[in-house]
Amino acid sequence: MRTYGHFIGGKHVAGKSGRIADVFQPLDGSVFAKVALASKAEVREAVENAKAAQPAWAATNPQRRARVLMKFLELCARDNEKMAELLAREHGKTIPDAKGDIQRGLEVVEFAIGAPQMMKGEYTEGAGPGIDIYSMRQPLGVCAGITPFNFPAMIPLWKAGPAIAAGNAFVLKPSERDPGVPLMLAELFLEAGLPPGIFNVVNGDKESVDAVLDDPDIKAVGFVGSTSIAEYVYSRGCAAGKRVQCFGGAKNHMIILPDADLDQAADALIGAGYGSAGERCMAISVAVPVGEDTANRLMERLVPRVESLKIGPSTSADADFGPLVTAQALERVRGYVDIGVNEGAKLVVDGRAFRMQGYENGFYMGGCLFDNVTKDMRIYKEEIFGPVLSVVRAKTYAEALGLANDHEYGNGVAIYTRDGDAARDFAAKVEVGMVGINVPIPVPLAYYTFGGWKRSSFGDLNQHGPDAFRFYTKTKTVTSRWPSGIKDGASFVIPTMA
Ligand code: NAD
């Protein structure tokens, strides 16, 4: 059985800490591989390699840096099938969904190829007598990414693509649950011509995360994961003087107004609620039909769709979704369904007992659908991260809007309606970072930014889009005076333009 180590200085390096974890294959519950968990010293080794390689990379002109990323895209296309298969085996999502995971990551690399444009500064000629002002963007040095299990290709690429394009070196600490694809990305970056040491992978758990957060040579940390860890990483990283952005958990609502096309809304809820077994930070986990009649008509459509969801191993060609990532995740999600039943929500479709024939040890769960969920219930307040959809019936549009606004998370939200006035009002007033109007998973494209509000995000810049270049660069502003012959004597007053 293979044991994943780390990728440091352009080479695979075996783990030295003696600490090892299992990587499971969720489709049958078997141990697929082992992964070494890095010690502080191993994280340090990666940082030293990154630090040594970074100045020459920063001095490489941005077009040449971009060409390496272009080559990387070509290589990812060549190895797409292999990468998707590995991703599906370690994560549990279906192969088409794994391809989407890779593709959304590569789209940010495509955007990062615009580094020569994104890195351009500003220039003011003649700001004063003989005075010109210009600004430049410079890389930070060594940056790090700490990423979750649920998008093992996409999120590492969201972090590393713009960071590298901007001239930084990068240390990635991916999820220890599916480390295979991040290591494959490291090999492909090297093959594409990225100098050794510019993209490093250290596998590990809390110990390696803490080493990243405390390392004085890491200047910026981008984190994605659950809210409690996001908050921890943000405060510890900021206390160490780093630039930090952390993206956390979610509870995404879909509001369905009485005039909506309910077949379209039900289809959207099925895809966005149960795709990837609900293990997406932009999954819809709460449906809010407005009015009893809308709720009843929606339930009529939802119930048969949830009952007929096709669950299967990640390798099956026609599965809607596959197993959950680990046995613990399965237990946790089933536990939430038990909690919902005890809290008095009406479990209309119960997927807890689902077992996959021929794959009895896999981490499968059927789709669950709750009706009559109320806002004081834990199943409404907390992120479940599984194939469980809660229906909260609202009497009015104002009540539905209030639900989304009062929730502690504010990652994504959607509204289904044919009423343009209502949709416009909703987009303006909702306290959520990413809004879909008749679009269930409004993940912005690479050239816009991605980020939630409230406790879904800590820090003030978003991921990808122009914010990524702001996050991974620092601005320097130069005020210069030429010709050199100007002599106006010493001045003891602060210069102004008065
Ligand atoms: P997680 O918080 O368990 O892990 C994220 C990262 O933190 C991993 O690299 C992990 O090794 C590390 N980590 C775990 N425990 C730690 C600890 N005690 N101290 C320091 N580091 C620790 O998250 P996950 O289960 O891998 O991913 C699912 C979560 O990620 C969900 O909450 C989901 O909503 C969220 N997510 C958010 C976004 C977003 O953009 N907002 C995107 C994807 C996933």
Boltz pocket constraint, residues with backbone or C-beta under 6 A from the ligand:
constraints:
  - pocket:
      binder: B
      contacts: [[A, 146], [A, 147], [A, 148], [A, 149], [A, 150], [A, 151], [A, 173], [A, 174], [A, 175], [A, 176], [A, 204], [A, 205], [A, 206], [A, 209], [A, 210], [A, 224], [A, 225], [A, 226], [A, 227], [A, 229], [A, 230], [A, 232], [A, 247], [A, 248], [A, 249], [A, 250], [A, 280], [A, 281], [A, 383], [A, 385], [A, 411], [A, 452], [A, 456]]
      max_distance: 6.0
